[in-house]
Amino acid sequence: MPEEAHQKSLKELKRLAQMSGHNPEAGYIRTWLDTMVEMPWSKRTPNNISIKKAEKILDGDHYALSEVKERITEYLAVMTLKRHGQKTKPGKGNGELEPREAVVPTILCFVGPPGVGKTSIGRSIAKAL
């Protein structure tokens, strides 16, 4: 595990050791630590981004949710452009290219009550990649 993750894990382990077993947060910390230990830190796989494949998986796994699926597809398209090193954008209609602004990483945040599909849409995204 990377040094930063290792230090954070040790800090959380120390918190857990000092915490009462009846504290509801203890379960969350224990689950988080289990996840950190089980992560395949040394294993790397390439992101195989295919918009068509992602659309097919999202449509197959989720009925409706058209706005959510469209937003995810847009995000994957932008990821594809970034991966292929798009450093320019179209100019002001004269066919020239202007330098692209610095790209800030995007975070997708799924919000909603329990049972609306936040976790399953996350799994579908992982499967699509």
Backbone as JSON Lines, residues from 0, in Angstrom:
{"i":0,"aa":"M","n":[0.86,-1.18,0.0],"ca":[0.0,0.0,0.0],"c":[0.89,1.23,0.0]}
{"i":1,"aa":"P","n":[0.5,2.28,-0.69],"ca":[1.3,3.5,-0.71],"c":[1.48,4.07,0.7]}
{"i":2,"aa":"E","n":[2.55,4.8,0.89],"ca":[2.89,5.33,2.22],"c":[1.76,6.17,2.81]}
{"i":3,"aa":"E","n":[1.16,7.02,2.01],"ca":[0.08,7.89,2.51],"c":[-1.11,7.06,3.01]}
{"i":4,"aa":"A","n":[-1.49,6.04,2.25],"ca":[-2.58,5.16,2.64],"c":[-2.2,4.36,3.89]}
{"i":5,"aa":"H","n":[-0.96,3.94,3.96],"ca":[-0.47,3.18,5.11],"c":[-0.57,4.02,6.39]}
{"i":6,"aa":"Q","n":[-0.12,5.27,6.3],"ca":[-0.17,6.16,7.47],"c":[-1.62,6.41,7.92]}
{"i":7,"aa":"K","n":[-2.5,6.64,6.96],"ca":[-3.92,6.86,7.28],"c":[-4.52,5.61,7.91]}
{"i":8,"aa":"S","n":[-4.17,4.45,7.41],"ca":[-4.68,3.19,7.95],"c":[-4.21,2.99,9.39]}
{"i":9,"aa":"L","n":[-2.94,3.29,9.65],"ca":[-2.42,3.17,11.02],"c":[-3.14,4.12,11.97]}
{"i":10,"aa":"K","n":[-3.41,5.33,11.49],"ca":[-4.12,6.32,12.3],"c":[-5.53,5.81,12.64]}
{"i":11,"aa":"E","n":[-6.23,5.25,11.65],"ca":[-7.57,4.72,11.88],"c":[-7.54,3.49,12.78]}
{"i":12,"aa":"L","n":[-6.51,2.66,12.64],"ca":[-6.36,1.49,13.5],"c":[-6.17,1.92,14.96]}
{"i":13,"aa":"K","n":[-5.39,2.96,15.17],"ca":[-5.18,3.49,16.52],"c":[-6.5,4.02,17.1]}
{"i":14,"aa":"R","n":[-7.28,4.74,16.26],"ca":[-8.59,5.23,16.7],"c":[-9.49,4.08,17.09]}
{"i":15,"aa":"L","n":[-9.49,3.01,16.27],"ca":[-10.34,1.86,16.54],"c":[-9.94,1.19,17.86]}
{"i":16,"aa":"A","n":[-8.65,1.09,18.11],"ca":[-8.16,0.46,19.34],"c":[-8.6,1.24,20.58]}
{"i":17,"aa":"Q","n":[-8.72,2.55,20.47],"ca":[-9.11,3.39,21.61],"c":[-10.62,3.52,21.76]}
{"i":18,"aa":"M","n":[-11.36,3.02,20.79],"ca":[-12.81,3.19,20.74],"c":[-13.52,2.02,21.41]}
{"i":19,"aa":"S","n":[-14.64,2.31,22.0],"ca":[-15.47,1.26,22.57],"c":[-16.04,0.39,21.45]}
{"i":20,"aa":"G","n":[-16.15,-0.9,21.71],"ca":[-16.71,-1.8,20.71],"c":[-18.18,-1.53,20.44]}
{"i":21,"aa":"H","n":[-18.83,-0.8,21.33],"ca":[-20.25,-0.48,21.17],"c":[-20.48,0.8,20.36]}
{"i":22,"aa":"N","n":[-19.42,1.5,20.07],"ca":[-19.54,2.73,19.28],"c":[-19.92,2.36,17.84]}
{"i":23,"aa":"P","n":[-20.99,2.94,17.3],"ca":[-21.4,2.59,15.94],"c":[-20.33,2.89,14.89]}
{"i":24,"aa":"E","n":[-19.49,3.87,15.15],"ca":[-18.44,4.22,14.19],"c":[-17.37,3.13,14.1]}
{"i":25,"aa":"A","n":[-17.26,2.31,15.13],"ca":[-16.26,1.24,15.13],"c":[-16.48,0.28,13.97]}
{"i":26,"aa":"G","n":[-17.72,-0.01,13.67],"ca":[-18.04,-0.9,12.55],"c":[-17.61,-0.31,11.23]}
{"i":27,"aa":"Y","n":[-17.82,1.0,11.07],"ca":[-17.41,1.68,9.83],"c":[-15.9,1.64,9.66]}
{"i":28,"aa":"I","n":[-15.19,1.93,10.75],"ca":[-13.73,1.94,10.69],"c":[-13.2,0.54,10.41]}
{"i":29,"aa":"R","n":[-13.78,-0.46,11.05],"ca":[-13.34,-1.84,10.84],"c":[-13.55,-2.25,9.38]}
{"i":30,"aa":"T","n":[-14.7,-1.91,8.81],"ca":[-14.98,-2.22,7.41],"c":[-14.01,-1.5,6.49]}
{"i":31,"aa":"W","n":[-13.73,-0.23,6.79],"ca":[-12.79,0.55,5.97],"c":[-11.4,-0.08,6.03]}
{"i":32,"aa":"L","n":[-10.96,-0.46,7.22],"ca":[-9.64,-1.09,7.37],"c":[-9.58,-2.42,6.63]}
{"i":33,"aa":"D","n":[-10.65,-3.21,6.71],"ca":[-10.7,-4.47,5.96],"c":[-10.55,-4.21,4.47]}
{"i":34,"aa":"T","n":[-11.24,-3.2,3.98],"ca":[-11.16,-2.86,2.56],"c":[-9.74,-2.43,2.18]}
{"i":35,"aa":"M","n":[-9.12,-1.62,3.01],"ca":[-7.76,-1.15,2.73],"c":[-6.78,-2.32,2.68]}
{"i":36,"aa":"V","n":[-6.94,-3.28,3.58],"ca":[-6.03,-4.43,3.62],"c":[-6.25,-5.35,2.42]}
{"i":37,"aa":"E","n":[-7.49,-5.49,1.99],"ca":[-7.82,-6.4,0.89],"c":[-7.57,-5.81,-0.5]}
{"i":38,"aa":"M","n":[-7.33,-4.51,-0.58],"ca":[-7.11,-3.87,-1.88],"c":[-5.88,-4.46,-2.56]}
{"i":39,"aa":"P","n":[-5.97,-4.74,-3.85],"ca":[-4.8,-5.25,-4.58],"c":[-3.88,-4.1,-5.0]}
{"i":40,"aa":"W","n":[-3.16,-3.54,-4.05],"ca":[-2.39,-2.32,-4.26],"c":[-1.36,-2.43,-5.38]}
{"i":41,"aa":"S","n":[-0.78,-3.6,-5.58],"ca":[0.27,-3.73,-6.58],"c":[-0.27,-4.12,-7.96]}
{"i":42,"aa":"K","n":[-1.54,-4.43,-8.06],"ca":[-2.12,-4.86,-9.33],"c":[-2.66,-3.63,-10.08]}
{"i":43,"aa":"R","n":[-2.28,-3.51,-11.33],"ca":[-2.75,-2.4,-12.18],"c":[-3.42,-2.97,-13.41]}
{"i":44,"aa":"T","n":[-4.53,-2.36,-13.81],"ca":[-5.19,-2.75,-15.05],"c":[-5.48,-1.47,-15.83]}
{"i":45,"aa":"P","n":[-5.44,-1.54,-17.14],"ca":[-5.74,-0.35,-17.94],"c":[-7.23,-0.07,-17.94]}
{"i":46,"aa":"N","n":[-7.58,1.21,-18.06],"ca":[-8.98,1.58,-18.25],"c":[-9.31,1.4,-19.71]}
{"i":47,"aa":"N","n":[-10.16,0.45,-20.0],"ca":[-10.59,0.21,-21.37],"c":[-11.92,0.92,-21.58]}
{"i":48,"aa":"I","n":[-11.84,2.19,-21.96],"ca":[-13.04,2.99,-22.07],"c":[-13.63,2.84,-23.47]}
{"i":49,"aa":"S","n":[-14.84,2.32,-23.52],"ca":[-15.6,2.22,-24.76],"c":[-16.97,2.79,-24.47]}
{"i":50,"aa":"I","n":[-17.3,3.89,-25.12],"ca":[-18.58,4.55,-24.88],"c":[-19.73,3.62,-25.24]}
{"i":51,"aa":"K","n":[-19.62,2.93,-26.37],"ca":[-20.69,2.0,-26.8],"c":[-20.89,0.89,-25.77]}
{"i":52,"aa":"K","n":[-19.77,0.32,-25.29],"ca":[-19.85,-0.75,-24.29],"c":[-20.48,-0.22,-23.0]}
{"i":53,"aa":"A","n":[-20.07,0.98,-22.59],"ca":[-20.6,1.57,-21.36],"c":[-22.11,1.8,-21.48]}
{"i":54,"aa":"E","n":[-22.55,2.33,-22.63],"ca":[-23.98,2.56,-22.83],"c":[-24.75,1.25,-22.78]}
{"i":55,"aa":"K","n":[-24.2,0.22,-23.39],"ca":[-24.85,-1.09,-23.41],"c":[-24.97,-1.66,-22.0]}
{"i":56,"aa":"I","n":[-23.91,-1.55,-21.21],"ca":[-23.93,-2.06,-19.84],"c":[-24.89,-1.27,-18.98]}
{"i":57,"aa":"L","n":[-24.84,0.06,-19.08],"ca":[-25.74,0.9,-18.28],"c":[-27.19,0.64,-18.63]}
{"i":58,"aa":"D","n":[-27.49,0.52,-19.93],"ca":[-28.87,0.25,-20.34],"c":[-29.33,-1.13,-19.9]}
{"i":59,"aa":"G","n":[-28.42,-2.1,-19.94],"ca":[-28.76,-3.46,-19.53],"c":[-28.96,-3.6,-18.03]}
{"i":60,"aa":"D","n":[-28.21,-2.84,-17.26],"ca":[-28.27,-2.96,-15.8],"c":[-29.33,-2.07,-15.16]}
{"i":61,"aa":"H","n":[-29.72,-0.99,-15.85],"ca":[-30.6,0.0,-15.22],"c":[-31.71,0.45,-16.15]}
{"i":62,"aa":"Y","n":[-32.94,0.27,-15.71],"ca":[-34.09,0.76,-16.44],"c":[-34.28,2.22,-16.05]}
{"i":63,"aa":"A","n":[-34.63,3.05,-17.01],"ca":[-34.83,4.49,-16.8],"c":[-33.5,5.14,-16.41]}
{"i":64,"aa":"L","n":[-33.48,6.03,-15.45],"ca":[-32.29,6.77,-15.02],"c":[-31.56,7.4,-16.22]}
{"i":65,"aa":"S","n":[-32.31,7.87,-17.19],"ca":[-31.7,8.36,-18.43],"c":[-30.76,9.54,-18.2]}
{"i":66,"aa":"E","n":[-31.1,10.46,-17.31],"ca":[-30.22,11.61,-17.05],"c":[-28.9,11.16,-16.43]}
{"i":67,"aa":"V","n":[-28.98,10.22,-15.5],"ca":[-27.78,9.72,-14.83],"c":[-26.89,9.01,-15.85]}
{"i":68,"aa":"K","n":[-27.49,8.14,-16.66],"ca":[-26.71,7.39,-17.65],"c":[-26.1,8.33,-18.68]}
{"i":69,"aa":"E","n":[-26.83,9.37,-19.07],"ca":[-26.29,10.34,-20.03],"c":[-25.09,11.07,-19.44]}
{"i":70,"aa":"R","n":[-25.19,11.47,-18.17],"ca":[-24.1,12.19,-17.51],"c":[-22.86,11.3,-17.39]}
{"i":71,"aa":"I","n":[-23.06,10.03,-17.08],"ca":[-21.93,9.1,-16.97],"c":[-21.27,8.91,-18.33]}
{"i":72,"aa":"T","n":[-22.08,8.78,-19.37],"ca":[-21.55,8.63,-20.72],"c":[-20.74,9.85,-21.12]}
{"i":73,"aa":"E","n":[-21.23,11.05,-20.78],"ca":[-20.49,12.27,-21.05],"c":[-19.15,12.27,-20.32]}
{"i":74,"aa":"Y","n":[-19.17,11.86,-19.07],"ca":[-17.95,11.81,-18.27],"c":[-16.94,10.85,-18.9]}
{"i":75,"aa":"L","n":[-17.41,9.68,-19.33],"ca":[-16.51,8.71,-19.96],"c":[-15.94,9.25,-21.27]}
{"i":76,"aa":"A","n":[-16.75,10.0,-22.01],"ca":[-16.26,10.6,-23.26],"c":[-15.15,11.61,-22.97]}
{"i":77,"aa":"V","n":[-15.32,12.4,-21.94],"ca":[-14.28,13.37,-21.56],"c":[-13.03,12.64,-21.1]}
{"i":78,"aa":"M","n":[-13.2,11.55,-20.34],"ca":[-12.05,10.74,-19.92],"c":[-11.29,10.22,-21.12]}
{"i":79,"aa":"T","n":[-12.02,9.79,-22.14],"ca":[-11.4,9.27,-23.35],"c":[-10.58,10.36,-24.03]}
{"i":80,"aa":"L","n":[-11.15,11.56,-24.12],"ca":[-10.42,12.68,-24.73],"c":[-9.15,13.0,-23.94]}
{"i":81,"aa":"K","n":[-9.25,13.01,-22.62],"ca":[-8.08,13.29,-21.79],"c":[-7.01,12.23,-21.99]}
{"i":82,"aa":"R","n":[-7.45,10.97,-22.05],"ca":[-6.51,9.85,-22.19],"c":[-5.75,9.93,-23.51]}
{"i":83,"aa":"H","n":[-6.42,10.42,-24.54],"ca":[-5.77,10.51,-25.84],"c":[-5.0,11.81,-26.01]}
{"i":84,"aa":"G","n":[-4.84,12.55,-24.92],"ca":[-3.96,13.71,-24.92],"c":[-4.49,14.93,-25.65]}
{"i":85,"aa":"Q","n":[-5.79,15.17,-25.6],"ca":[-6.34,16.37,-26.21],"c":[-5.82,17.58,-25.45]}
{"i":86,"aa":"K","n":[-4.96,18.34,-26.07],"ca":[-4.39,19.51,-25.41],"c":[-4.89,20.8,-26.03]}
{"i":87,"aa":"T","n":[-5.76,20.69,-27.02],"ca":[-6.26,21.88,-27.68],"c":[-7.77,21.79,-27.79]}
{"i":88,"aa":"K","n":[-8.38,22.93,-28.05],"ca":[-9.81,22.99,-28.29],"c":[-10.05,23.83,-29.53]}
{"i":89,"aa":"P","n":[-11.21,23.67,-30.18],"ca":[-11.47,24.46,-31.37],"c":[-11.42,25.95,-31.07]}
{"i":90,"aa":"G","n":[-10.94,26.72,-32.03],"ca":[-10.86,28.17,-31.86],"c":[-12.2,28.83,-32.09]}
{"i":91,"aa":"K","n":[-12.18,30.12,-32.31],"ca":[-13.41,30.9,-32.42],"c":[-13.96,30.88,-33.84]}
{"i":92,"aa":"G","n":[-14.2,29.68,-34.38],"ca":[-14.84,29.57,-35.68],"c":[-13.92,29.72,-36.87]}
{"i":93,"aa":"N","n":[-12.63,29.96,-36.66],"ca":[-11.72,30.15,-37.78],"c":[-10.92,28.89,-38.1]}
{"i":94,"aa":"G","n":[-11.28,27.76,-37.47],"ca":[-10.61,26.5,-37.76],"c":[-9.3,26.32,-37.02]}
{"i":95,"aa":"E","n":[-8.86,27.34,-36.28],"ca":[-7.61,27.23,-35.52],"c":[-7.88,26.57,-34.18]}
{"i":96,"aa":"L","n":[-6.82,26.12,-33.54],"ca":[-6.93,25.5,-32.23],"c":[-6.31,26.41,-31.19]}
{"i":97,"aa":"E","n":[-6.96,26.52,-30.06],"ca":[-6.44,27.3,-28.94],"c":[-5.95,26.34,-27.86]}
{"i":98,"aa":"P","n":[-5.0,26.78,-27.02],"ca":[-4.58,25.91,-25.91],"c":[-5.76,25.64,-24.98]}
{"i":99,"aa":"R","n":[-5.86,24.41,-24.51],"ca":[-6.93,24.04,-23.58],"c":[-6.53,24.47,-22.17]}
{"i":100,"aa":"E","n":[-7.53,24.9,-21.4],"ca":[-7.27,25.27,-20.01],"c":[-6.86,24.02,-19.23]}
{"i":101,"aa":"A","n":[-6.27,24.25,-18.06],"ca":[-5.89,23.12,-17.21],"c":[-7.14,22.31,-16.86]}
{"i":102,"aa":"V","n":[-7.05,21.0,-16.93],"ca":[-8.19,20.13,-16.68],"c":[-8.19,19.73,-15.21]}
{"i":103,"aa":"V","n":[-9.33,19.97,-14.56],"ca":[-9.48,19.6,-13.17],"c":[-10.2,18.26,-13.12]}
{"i":104,"aa":"P","n":[-9.69,17.29,-12.34],"ca":[-10.35,15.99,-12.28],"c":[-11.8,16.14,-11.83]}
{"i":105,"aa":"T","n":[-12.66,15.32,-12.38],"ca":[-14.08,15.36,-12.05],"c":[-14.41,14.24,-11.08]}
{"i":106,"aa":"I","n":[-15.25,14.55,-10.13],"ca":[-15.72,13.55,-9.19],"c":[-17.21,13.39,-9.42]}
{"i":107,"aa":"L","n":[-17.64,12.17,-9.59],"ca":[-19.07,11.9,-9.71],"c":[-19.6,11.59,-8.32]}
{"i":108,"aa":"C","n":[-20.61,12.32,-7.9],"ca":[-21.19,12.13,-6.58],"c":[-22.65,11.72,-6.76]}
{"i":109,"aa":"F","n":[-22.99,10.53,-6.28],"ca":[-24.35,10.04,-6.39],"c":[-25.06,10.28,-5.07]}
{"i":110,"aa":"V","n":[-26.19,10.98,-5.13],"ca":[-26.94,11.36,-3.94],"c":[-28.36,10.87,-4.09]}
{"i":111,"aa":"G","n":[-28.92,10.35,-3.02],"ca":[-30.31,9.92,-3.04],"c":[-30.61,9.02,-1.87]}
{"i":112,"aa":"P","n":[-31.88,8.77,-1.66],"ca":[-32.26,7.9,-0.55],"c":[-31.84,6.46,-0.8]}
{"i":113,"aa":"P","n":[-31.86,5.64,0.23],"ca":[-31.49,4.24,0.06],"c":[-32.38,3.54,-0.97]}
{"i":114,"aa":"G","n":[-31.74,2.69,-1.77],"ca":[-32.5,1.87,-2.69],"c":[-32.77,2.45,-4.06]}
{"i":115,"aa":"V","n":[-32.18,3.6,-4.39],"ca":[-32.45,4.2,-5.71],"c":[-31.44,3.78,-6.77]}
{"i":116,"aa":"G","n":[-30.36,3.08,-6.39],"ca":[-29.43,2.55,-7.38],"c":[-28.06,3.18,-7.4]}
{"i":117,"aa":"K","n":[-27.66,3.9,-6.36],"ca":[-26.34,4.55,-6.35],"c":[-25.22,3.53,-6.43]}
{"i":118,"aa":"T","n":[-25.28,2.51,-5.6],"ca":[-24.23,1.5,-5.57],"c":[-24.22,0.69,-6.87]}
{"i":119,"aa":"S","n":[-25.39,0.31,-7.34],"ca":[-25.43,-0.51,-8.56],"c":[-24.96,0.27,-9.78]}
{"i":120,"aa":"I","n":[-25.19,1.58,-9.83],"ca":[-24.69,2.36,-10.96],"c":[-23.16,2.45,-10.87]}
{"i":121,"aa":"G","n":[-22.64,2.53,-9.66],"ca":[-21.18,2.51,-9.48],"c":[-20.57,1.2,-9.95]}
{"i":122,"aa":"R","n":[-21.24,0.1,-9.64],"ca":[-20.77,-1.21,-10.12],"c":[-20.82,-1.3,-11.63]}
{"i":123,"aa":"S","n":[-21.86,-0.73,-12.23],"ca":[-21.98,-0.75,-13.69],"c":[-20.86,0.05,-14.34]}
{"i":124,"aa":"I","n":[-20.49,1.18,-13.74],"ca":[-19.38,1.98,-14.25],"c":[-18.08,1.17,-14.19]}
{"i":125,"aa":"A","n":[-17.87,0.51,-13.05],"ca":[-16.66,-0.31,-12.91],"c":[-16.65,-1.43,-13.94]}
{"i":126,"aa":"K","n":[-17.79,-2.06,-14.17],"ca":[-17.87,-3.13,-15.15],"c":[-17.6,-2.58,-16.57]}
{"i":127,"aa":"A","n":[-18.09,-1.38,-16.84],"ca":[-17.89,-0.78,-18.16],"c":[-16.42,-0.45,-18.41]}
{"i":128,"aa":"L","n":[-15.69,-0.17,-17.35],"ca":[-14.27,0.16,-17.51],"c":[-13.42,-1.09,-17.5]}
